[in-house]
Structure formats: structure tokens, C-alpha cells
Amino acid sequence: MMRPMIRRRSMIVPIATLVLLSGFASQAAASHAAASPRAVAAGCSIPHHGEHLGPTYLTSLSVSGTSCDTGLTVVAGYHACQVKHGGVKGTCNSSIDGFRCSEKRGPSIPTEFFSSVSCKNGAKRVSYKYSQFT
């Protein structure tokens, strides 16, 4: 009668060990993912001072392979480059912190235009949309 009890115990120990190890592995993976400063693909919140980044209204910002802070830096740098090359209606053909940007201007009226900008630096991407009073 003692023998079946021993078999049950001998199976409980390996099963409990597997459960504990799988818990540690998933916890380690989760903490590694949380500690990573780079986003796989993320929509970024726009700070209240977004209009001070350059464009009149920054309406959306998303990043991939980099941080939202880097995205905000690219927005500000791109706008400064535009102003340097023709004012708010200017175009920027320079690299911004290693990012090459292309812009597509959308609808406009005499006092405002809308635009979307896509910037790339290897696998890193920054995309944003803005409106600009002229």
C-alpha cells in the first residue's frame, strides 16, 4: 500500500519543478520586454506643449524600432530644417539625427496646410502628421 503513495510523490516533484521553471521563464521574458526602451510599433502621446515642437498642430506620432522621445526630437528637428530652408512652407532635404524624411502635403487653404512625414533610419521609423498655419 505504501508503494502507490511513493509513485504519486515522485511525479509531483517533477511537475512542480516544471511549473516553477516556466513561471520564472515567463516572468524573465516579461521583465525584459518591459525594460526595453524601444517600441516594436507604437502610437505616441503628444505632450501638451506639442505646438512648441515646430508645427502649429502635431496631430499624430508613431514610431517603430525607436522611442517616442526620439520621435519628438525628429519632429522638432525636421521643422527647424524646414524653417531654415524656406520658412514654414519650406522643405527639408537634410538628415535629422540620422533619419531621412519624406513629406507628403495634403489639402491646403491660403492660411493652413496639412502634411504627413515619414522618416527612416535603418529599421527605425518615425511617422507623424501635422497642420501648419502659414
VEXKEPA-250572 format. One line per field, with one value per atom (N, C-alpha, C, CB): chain; residue in three letters; x, y, z. Coordinates in Angstrom, 1 decimal. Atoms other than C-alpha are relative to their C-alpha. Glycine has a CB too. Layout:
N
chaine A,...
residu ala,...
east X,...
north Y,...
up Z,...
//
This chain:
134
chaine A,A,A,A,A,A,A,A,A,A,A,A,A,A,A,A,A,A,A,A,A,A,A,A,A,A,A,A,A,A,A,A,A,A,A,A,A,A,A,A,A,A,A,A,A,A,A,A,A,A,A,A,A,A,A,A,A,A,A,A,A,A,A,A,A,A,A,A,A,A,A,A,A,A,A,A,A,A,A,A,A,A,A,A,A,A,A,A,A,A,A,A,A,A,A,A,A,A,A,A,A,A,A,A,A,A,A,A,A,A,A,A,A,A,A,A,A,A,A,A,A,A,A,A,A,A,A,A,A,A,A,A,A,A,A,A,A,A,A,A,A,A,A,A,A,A,A,A,A,A,A,A,A,A,A,A,A,A,A,A,A,A,A,A,A,A,A,A,A,A,A,A,A,A,A,A,A,A,A,A,A,A,A,A,A,A,A,A,A,A,A,A,A,A,A,A,A,A,A,A,A,A,A,A,A,A,A,A,A,A,A,A,A,A,A,A,A,A,A,A,A,A,A,A,A,A,A,A,A,A,A,A,A,A,A,A,A,A,A,A,A,A,A,A,A,A,A,A,A,A,A,A,A,A,A,A,A,A,A,A,A,A,A,A,A,A,A,A,A,A,A,A,A,A,A,A,A,A,A,A,A,A,A,A,A,A,A,A,A,A,A,A,A,A,A,A,A,A,A,A,A,A,A,A,A,A,A,A,A,A,A,A,A,A,A,A,A,A,A,A,A,A,A,A,A,A,A,A,A,A,A,A,A,A,A,A,A,A,A,A,A,A,A,A,A,A,A,A,A,A,A,A,A,A,A,A,A,A,A,A,A,A,A,A,A,A,A,A,A,A,A,A,A,A,A,A,A,A,A,A,A,A,A,A,A,A,A,A,A,A,A,A,A,A,A,A,A,A,A,A,A,A,A,A,A,A,A,A,A,A,A,A,A,A,A,A,A,A,A,A,A,A,A,A,A,A,A,A,A,A,A,A,A,A,A,A,A,A,A,A,A,A,A,A,A,A,A,A,A,A,A,A,A,A,A,A,A,A,A,A,A,A,A,A,A,A,A,A,A,A,A,A,A,A,A,A,A,A,A,A,A,A,A,A,A,A,A,A,A,A,A,A,A,A,A,A,A,A,A,A,A,A,A,A,A,A,A,A,A,A,A,A,A,A,A,A,A,A,A,A,A,A,A,A,A,A,A,A,A,A,A,A,A,A,A,A
residu met,met,met,met,met,met,met,met,arg,arg,arg,arg,pro,pro,pro,pro,met,met,met,met,ile,ile,ile,ile,arg,arg,arg,arg,arg,arg,arg,arg,arg,arg,arg,arg,ser,ser,ser,ser,met,met,met,met,ile,ile,ile,ile,val,val,val,val,pro,pro,pro,pro,ile,ile,ile,ile,ala,ala,ala,ala,thr,thr,thr,thr,leu,leu,leu,leu,val,val,val,val,leu,leu,leu,leu,leu,leu,leu,leu,ser,ser,ser,ser,gly,gly,gly,gly,phe,phe,phe,phe,ala,ala,ala,ala,ser,ser,ser,ser,gln,gln,gln,gln,ala,ala,ala,ala,ala,ala,ala,ala,ala,ala,ala,ala,ser,ser,ser,ser,his,his,his,his,ala,ala,ala,ala,ala,ala,ala,ala,ala,ala,ala,ala,ser,ser,ser,ser,pro,pro,pro,pro,arg,arg,arg,arg,ala,ala,ala,ala,val,val,val,val,ala,ala,ala,ala,ala,ala,ala,ala,gly,gly,gly,gly,cys,cys,cys,cys,ser,ser,ser,ser,ile,ile,ile,ile,pro,pro,pro,pro,his,his,his,his,his,his,his,his,gly,gly,gly,gly,glu,glu,glu,glu,his,his,his,his,leu,leu,leu,leu,gly,gly,gly,gly,pro,pro,pro,pro,thr,thr,thr,thr,tyr,tyr,tyr,tyr,leu,leu,leu,leu,thr,thr,thr,thr,ser,ser,ser,ser,leu,leu,leu,leu,ser,ser,ser,ser,val,val,val,val,ser,ser,ser,ser,gly,gly,gly,gly,thr,thr,thr,thr,ser,ser,ser,ser,cys,cys,cys,cys,asp,asp,asp,asp,thr,thr,thr,thr,gly,gly,gly,gly,leu,leu,leu,leu,thr,thr,thr,thr,val,val,val,val,val,val,val,val,ala,ala,ala,ala,gly,gly,gly,gly,tyr,tyr,tyr,tyr,his,his,his,his,ala,ala,ala,ala,cys,cys,cys,cys,gln,gln,gln,gln,val,val,val,val,lys,lys,lys,lys,his,his,his,his,gly,gly,gly,gly,gly,gly,gly,gly,val,val,val,val,lys,lys,lys,lys,gly,gly,gly,gly,thr,thr,thr,thr,cys,cys,cys,cys,asn,asn,asn,asn,ser,ser,ser,ser,ser,ser,ser,ser,ile,ile,ile,ile,asp,asp,asp,asp,gly,gly,gly,gly,phe,phe,phe,phe,arg,arg,arg,arg,cys,cys,cys,cys,ser,ser,ser,ser,glu,glu,glu,glu,lys,lys,lys,lys,arg,arg,arg,arg,gly,gly,gly,gly,pro,pro,pro,pro,ser,ser,ser,ser,ile,ile,ile,ile,pro,pro,pro,pro,thr,thr,thr,thr,glu,glu,glu,glu,phe,phe,phe,phe,phe,phe,phe,phe,ser,ser,ser,ser,ser,ser,ser,ser,val,val,val,val,ser,ser,ser,ser,cys,cys,cys,cys,lys,lys,lys,lys,asn,asn,asn,asn,gly,gly,gly,gly,ala,ala,ala,ala,lys,lys,lys,lys,arg,arg,arg,arg,val,val,val,val,ser,ser,ser,ser,tyr,tyr,tyr,tyr,lys,lys,lys,lys,tyr,tyr,tyr,tyr,ser,ser,ser,ser,gln,gln,gln,gln,phe,phe,phe,phe,thr,thr,thr,thr
east 0.8,0.0,0.8,-0.9,-0.9,2.9,0.5,1.1,-0.6,4.1,-0.7,0.1,0.7,1.4,0.2,-1.5,-0.2,1.9,1.4,-0.1,-1.3,5.6,0.0,1.0,0.0,4.9,-0.7,-0.8,0.6,2.5,0.9,-1.3,-0.9,5.0,1.2,0.6,-1.1,7.8,-0.5,0.5,0.5,5.6,-0.3,-1.3,0.3,4.6,1.2,-0.6,-1.3,8.2,0.4,1.1,-0.4,9.0,-1.0,0.2,1.1,5.6,0.1,-1.3,-0.2,6.1,1.2,0.1,-1.2,9.6,-0.3,1.1,0.3,8.3,-0.8,-0.7,0.9,5.6,0.8,-1.1,-0.8,8.1,0.9,0.8,-0.9,10.6,-0.7,0.8,0.7,8.0,-0.4,-1.2,0.3,6.9,1.1,-0.6,-1.2,10.4,0.4,1.2,-0.4,11.0,-1.0,-0.1,0.9,7.8,0.1,-1.5,-0.2,8.5,1.3,0.1,-1.2,12.0,-0.2,1.1,0.3,10.7,-0.8,-0.7,0.8,8.1,0.8,-1.2,-0.8,10.6,1.0,0.8,-0.9,13.0,-0.8,0.6,0.8,10.2,-0.4,-1.3,0.3,9.2,1.2,-0.6,-1.2,12.8,0.5,1.0,-0.5,13.3,-0.5,-0.5,0.4,13.4,-0.6,1.1,0.4,12.5,-1.4,1.0,1.3,9.0,0.0,-1.1,0.1,8.1,-0.8,-0.7,0.8,5.3,-0.9,-0.8,0.8,3.7,-0.5,0.9,0.5,1.5,0.4,-1.6,-0.5,2.9,-1.0,1.4,0.8,1.1,0.7,-0.4,-0.6,1.6,-0.1,-0.7,0.1,2.6,-0.8,1.5,0.8,0.6,0.7,-0.4,-0.8,3.4,0.4,1.3,-0.2,3.2,0.2,-1.0,-0.1,2.8,1.3,-1.2,-1.3,6.2,1.1,0.4,-0.9,7.8,0.3,-0.5,-0.2,7.5,-1.3,1.0,1.2,4.4,-1.1,-0.5,1.0,1.3,-0.8,-1.0,0.6,-0.5,0.5,-1.6,-0.4,1.1,-1.2,1.3,1.3,-1.9,0.2,-0.9,-0.3,-0.3,1.5,-0.8,-1.5,3.1,0.0,0.8,-0.2,4.0,1.5,-0.9,-1.4,7.4,0.1,0.9,-0.2,8.8,1.5,-0.5,-1.4,12.2,0.7,0.6,-0.6,12.8,-1.0,0.5,0.8,11.4,-0.9,0.8,0.8,8.7,0.7,-1.3,-0.8,11.2,0.8,0.9,-0.7,13.3,-0.9,0.7,1.0,10.2,-0.3,-1.3,0.3,9.5,1.3,-0.3,-1.2,13.2,0.1,1.2,0.0,12.9,-1.1,-0.4,1.1,9.6,0.6,-1.2,-0.5,11.3,1.2,0.5,-1.1,14.5,-0.4,0.9,0.5,12.6,-0.6,-1.1,0.6,10.6,1.0,-1.0,-1.1,13.7,0.7,1.0,-0.6,15.2,-0.9,0.3,1.0,12.0,0.2,-1.4,-0.1,12.2,1.3,-0.2,-1.3,15.9,0.0,1.1,0.0,15.1,-1.3,0.2,1.2,12.2,-1.2,-0.5,1.1,10.1,-0.9,-0.8,0.9,7.1,-0.5,-1.2,0.4,6.3,1.2,-0.6,-1.2,9.9,0.1,1.2,-0.2,11.1,1.4,-0.2,-1.3,13.9,0.5,-0.2,-0.7,16.3,1.2,0.4,-1.1,18.8,-0.4,0.5,0.2,19.2,-0.2,1.3,0.4,17.7,0.4,-1.5,-0.5,19.7,0.1,-0.9,-0.2,20.4,-1.2,0.4,1.2,16.8,-0.1,-1.2,0.4,15.9,-1.5,0.7,1.5,12.4,-0.5,-0.3,0.8,9.9,-1.3,-0.1,1.2,6.9,-1.0,0.2,1.1,3.5,-1.0,-0.7,0.9,1.5,-1.4,0.4,1.3,-2.2,-0.8,-0.7,0.8,-5.1,0.5,-1.4,-0.4,-4.4,-1.0,1.4,0.8,-6.1,1.1,-1.2,-1.0,-4.4,0.8,-0.6,-0.6,-3.7,0.5,-0.9,-0.4,-3.0,0.2,-1.1,-0.1,-1.8,0.2,1.2,0.0,-1.9,1.1,-1.3,-1.1,1.0,0.3,1.3,-0.4,2.3,1.5,-0.8,-1.4,6.0,0.4,0.8,-0.5,7.7,1.6,-0.5,-1.4,11.3,0.6,0.4,-0.6,13.6,1.5,-0.1,-1.4,17.0,0.2,0.4,-0.1,17.7,-1.4,1.0,1.2,15.0,-0.9,0.2,0.7,13.9,-0.9,1.0,1.0,10.8,-0.7,-1.1,0.8,9.1,-1.0,0.9,1.0,5.8,-0.9,-0.8,0.9,3.7,-0.8,0.8,0.9,1.0,-0.1,-1.4,0.1,0.7,-0.8,1.4,0.5,-1.1,0.8,-1.6,-0.9,0.7,-0.7,1.3,0.5,-0.6,1.1,-0.5,-1.0,1.2,0.1,-0.2
north -1.2,0.0,1.3,0.0,-1.2,2.4,0.3,-0.2,-0.2,1.9,1.0,-1.4,-1.0,3.8,1.5,-0.3,-1.3,6.8,0.5,-0.1,-0.4,6.9,0.4,-1.1,-0.3,6.9,1.4,-1.1,-1.3,9.8,1.2,0.1,-1.0,11.8,0.2,-0.3,-0.1,11.0,0.8,-1.4,-0.7,12.5,1.5,-0.6,-1.4,15.6,0.9,0.0,-0.8,16.8,0.5,-0.7,-0.5,16.9,1.0,-1.1,-0.9,18.6,1.3,-0.7,-1.3,21.2,0.8,-0.3,-0.7,21.9,0.6,-1.0,-0.5,22.4,1.3,-1.0,-1.2,24.8,1.2,-0.4,-1.0,26.8,0.6,-0.4,-0.5,27.0,0.7,-1.2,-0.7,28.0,1.4,-0.8,-1.3,30.8,0.9,-0.2,-0.8,32.1,0.4,-0.7,-0.4,32.0,1.0,-1.3,-1.0,33.9,1.3,-0.5,-1.2,36.4,0.7,-0.3,-0.6,37.0,0.6,-1.1,-0.5,37.4,1.3,-1.0,-1.2,39.9,1.2,-0.3,-1.1,41.9,0.5,-0.4,-0.4,42.0,0.9,-1.2,-0.8,43.3,1.3,-0.8,-1.2,45.9,0.9,-0.2,-0.8,47.1,0.5,-0.8,-0.4,47.5,1.4,-1.0,-1.4,51.2,0.2,0.9,-0.2,50.6,-0.7,-0.7,0.5,50.1,-0.8,1.1,0.7,47.5,0.8,-1.4,-1.0,49.8,0.6,-0.7,-0.7,52.4,1.3,0.1,-1.4,55.4,0.7,0.0,-0.8,58.1,1.1,0.6,-1.1,60.5,1.3,-0.1,-1.3,64.1,0.9,0.7,-0.9,66.4,1.2,0.3,-1.3,69.5,1.1,0.4,-1.1,71.6,-0.4,0.2,0.5,69.8,1.1,-0.9,-1.1,73.1,0.7,1.0,-0.6,74.1,-0.8,0.3,0.8,71.3,0.5,-1.4,-0.6,73.4,0.1,-0.9,-0.1,72.5,0.7,-1.3,-0.6,74.5,-1.0,0.7,1.1,71.3,-1.4,0.0,1.3,67.9,-0.9,-0.4,0.7,65.6,-1.5,0.1,1.4,62.1,-0.3,-0.9,0.4,60.5,-1.5,0.8,1.4,56.8,-0.3,-0.9,0.4,55.1,-1.5,0.5,1.4,51.7,-0.2,-0.7,0.3,50.4,1.1,-0.2,-1.1,53.6,0.5,1.1,-0.5,55.6,1.2,0.4,-1.1,58.2,1.3,0.0,-1.2,60.7,0.3,-0.2,-0.2,60.2,0.5,-1.4,-0.5,60.7,1.4,-0.8,-1.4,64.0,0.9,0.3,-0.7,65.0,0.2,-0.7,-0.1,64.2,1.0,-1.4,-0.9,66.2,1.5,-0.1,-1.4,69.3,0.3,0.1,-0.2,68.8,0.2,-1.1,-0.1,68.4,1.4,-1.1,-1.3,71.5,1.2,0.3,-1.0,73.6,0.0,-0.4,0.1,72.3,0.7,-1.5,-0.6,73.4,1.5,-0.4,-1.5,76.9,0.5,0.3,-0.4,77.1,0.1,-0.9,0.1,76.2,0.5,-1.4,-0.6,78.5,0.3,-1.0,-0.4,79.2,-1.2,1.1,1.1,77.1,-0.8,0.5,0.7,76.3,-0.7,1.0,0.6,75.1,-1.5,0.6,1.5,71.6,-0.3,-0.6,0.4,69.7,-1.2,-0.3,1.1,67.5,-0.5,0.4,0.4,67.1,-1.2,1.2,1.0,64.2,0.6,-1.0,-0.5,64.7,-1.1,0.4,1.0,62.7,-1.4,-0.1,1.2,60.1,-0.5,-1.1,0.4,59.9,0.8,0.3,-0.7,60.7,0.0,-0.8,-0.2,62.1,0.3,1.1,-0.4,62.4,0.5,-1.2,-0.7,64.6,0.0,1.4,-0.1,64.5,1.0,-1.4,-1.0,67.6,-0.3,1.4,0.3,67.2,1.2,-0.8,-1.1,69.6,1.3,-0.2,-1.3,73.3,1.1,0.3,-1.2,76.6,1.1,0.3,-1.0,80.0,0.2,1.3,-0.2,80.1,-1.2,0.8,1.2,76.5,-1.2,-0.4,1.2,73.2,-1.2,0.0,1.2,69.6,-0.9,-0.8,0.7,67.2,-1.3,0.8,1.2,63.7,-0.2,-1.3,0.2,62.9,-1.4,1.1,1.3,59.6,0.0,-1.1,-0.1,59.3,-1.4,0.9,1.4,56.2,0.2,-0.8,0.2,55.3,-1.5,0.9,1.4,51.7,-0.6,-0.4,0.6,49.7,0.9,-1.3,-0.9,52.7,0.9,0.9,-0.8,54.6,1.0,-0.9,-1.0,57.8,0.6,1.2,-0.6,58.9,0.9,-1.2,-1.0,61.9,0.8,0.9,-0.9,64.2,1.3,-0.6,-1.3,67.9,0.9,0.6,-1.1,71.0,1.3,0.3,-1.2,74.3,1.3,-0.2,-1.4,77.9,0.6,0.9,-0.6,79.8,1.5,-0.3
up 0.0,0.0,0.0,1.2,-0.1,0.6,-1.4,1.0,1.3,-2.9,-0.9,-0.7,0.8,-4.8,0.5,-0.1,-0.5,-2.5,-0.4,1.6,0.5,-3.4,-1.4,0.3,1.5,-7.1,-0.2,-0.8,0.1,-6.7,0.4,0.8,-0.4,-4.8,-1.0,1.4,1.0,-7.3,-1.2,-0.3,1.2,-10.1,0.4,-0.5,-0.4,-8.1,0.0,1.5,-0.1,-7.6,-1.4,0.6,1.3,-11.4,-0.6,-1.0,0.5,-12.2,0.6,0.2,-0.8,-9.5,-0.5,1.5,0.5,-10.8,-1.4,-0.1,1.4,-14.4,0.2,-0.8,-0.2,-13.2,0.5,1.0,-0.5,-11.2,-1.1,1.2,1.0,-14.0,-1.1,-0.6,1.1,-16.6,0.5,-0.5,-0.6,-14.2,0.0,1.4,0.0,-13.9,-1.4,0.6,1.4,-17.7,-0.5,-0.8,0.5,-18.5,0.7,0.1,-0.8,-15.7,-0.5,1.5,0.6,-17.1,-1.3,0.0,1.3,-20.6,0.1,-0.8,-0.2,-19.4,0.5,1.0,-0.5,-17.4,-1.0,1.3,1.1,-20.4,-1.0,-0.7,0.9,-22.6,0.6,-0.4,-0.6,-20.1,0.1,1.4,-0.2,-19.7,-1.3,0.7,1.3,-23.4,-0.4,-1.1,0.3,-24.4,-1.4,0.3,1.4,-28.0,-0.2,-0.9,0.3,-29.2,-1.3,-0.1,1.2,-31.8,-1.0,0.2,0.8,-33.2,1.0,-1.2,-1.0,-31.0,-0.5,1.2,0.2,-31.2,1.3,-0.1,-1.1,-29.0,0.4,-0.4,-0.4,-26.9,-0.3,1.5,0.4,-27.9,1.3,-1.2,-1.2,-25.0,-0.2,0.4,0.0,-24.1,-0.7,1.4,0.6,-25.4,-1.5,0.8,1.3,-28.8,-1.1,-0.4,1.0,-30.7,0.1,0.3,-0.1,-29.4,-0.7,1.4,0.7,-31.4,-1.4,0.0,1.3,-34.5,-0.8,-0.8,0.8,-36.5,0.9,-0.5,-0.7,-35.5,0.9,-0.9,-0.7,-34.5,-0.5,-0.3,0.3,-34.3,0.3,0.9,-0.2,-34.8,0.3,-1.2,-0.3,-34.6,-0.1,-1.0,0.0,-34.0,0.3,1.0,-0.2,-34.3,-0.3,-0.8,0.2,-34.0,-0.1,1.2,0.0,-34.7,0.1,-1.4,-0.2,-33.5,0.7,-1.3,-0.8,-31.5,1.0,-1.0,-1.1,-28.6,-0.5,1.2,0.3,-28.6,0.2,0.9,-0.2,-27.3,-1.2,1.3,1.3,-30.4,-1.0,-0.4,1.0,-32.5,0.2,0.2,-0.3,-30.8,-0.4,1.5,0.4,-31.4,-1.5,0.5,1.5,-35.1,-0.5,-0.6,0.4,-35.4,0.2,0.9,-0.3,-33.8,-1.0,1.4,0.9,-35.9,-1.5,0.0,1.4,-39.2,-0.2,-0.3,0.2,-38.6,0.0,1.2,0.0,-37.7,-1.4,1.1,1.3,-41.0,-1.1,-0.4,0.9,-42.9,0.1,0.3,-0.2,-41.4,-0.6,1.5,0.5,-42.3,-1.6,0.5,1.4,-45.9,-0.7,-0.5,0.7,-46.8,0.9,-1.0,-0.9,-43.7,0.2,-0.5,-0.3,-42.6,-1.2,0.8,1.2,-46.2,-0.7,-1.0,0.6,-46.8,0.0,0.7,-0.1,-47.4,0.5,-1.5,-0.6,-45.7,-0.7,1.5,0.7,-47.6,0.8,-1.4,-0.8,-44.8,0.9,0.8,-1.0,-42.4,1.4,0.0,-1.4,-38.9,0.9,0.1,-0.9,-36.3,-0.7,1.2,0.7,-38.9,-0.8,0.9,0.7,-40.2,-1.3,1.0,1.3,-43.8,-0.1,-1.2,0.0,-44.1,-1.4,1.0,1.2,-46.9,0.4,-1.0,-0.4,-46.7,-1.2,0.4,1.0,-48.5,0.5,-0.2,-0.4,-48.3,-0.5,-0.6,0.3,-48.3,-0.3,1.1,0.3,-48.5,0.6,0.5,-0.6,-48.0,-0.4,-0.6,0.2,-47.8,0.1,1.0,0.0,-48.1,1.3,-0.4,-1.3,-44.4,0.8,0.9,-0.7,-43.5,-1.0,1.1,0.8,-44.9,0.9,-1.0,-0.8,-43.7,-0.7,0.0,0.6,-44.2,0.9,0.0,-0.7,-43.3,-0.3,-0.4,0.2,-42.8,0.5,0.9,-0.3,-42.8,0.0,-1.0,-0.2,-41.5,0.2,1.1,-0.2,-41.7,0.3,-1.3,-0.3,-40.2,0.2,1.3,-0.1,-40.9,0.2,1.0,-0.4,-39.2,0.8,0.7,-0.9,-37.1,-0.9,0.8,0.8,-38.3,0.9,-0.6,-0.7,-37.2,-1.1,0.6,0.9,-38.8,0.8,-0.7,-0.7,-38.0,-1.0,0.9,0.7,-39.2,0.7,-0.3,-0.7,-38.6,-0.9,0.3,0.8,-39.7,0.3,0.4,-0.1,-40.2,-0.5,-0.8,0.4,-40.2,-0.8,1.2,0.8,-42.9,0.2,-1.5
//
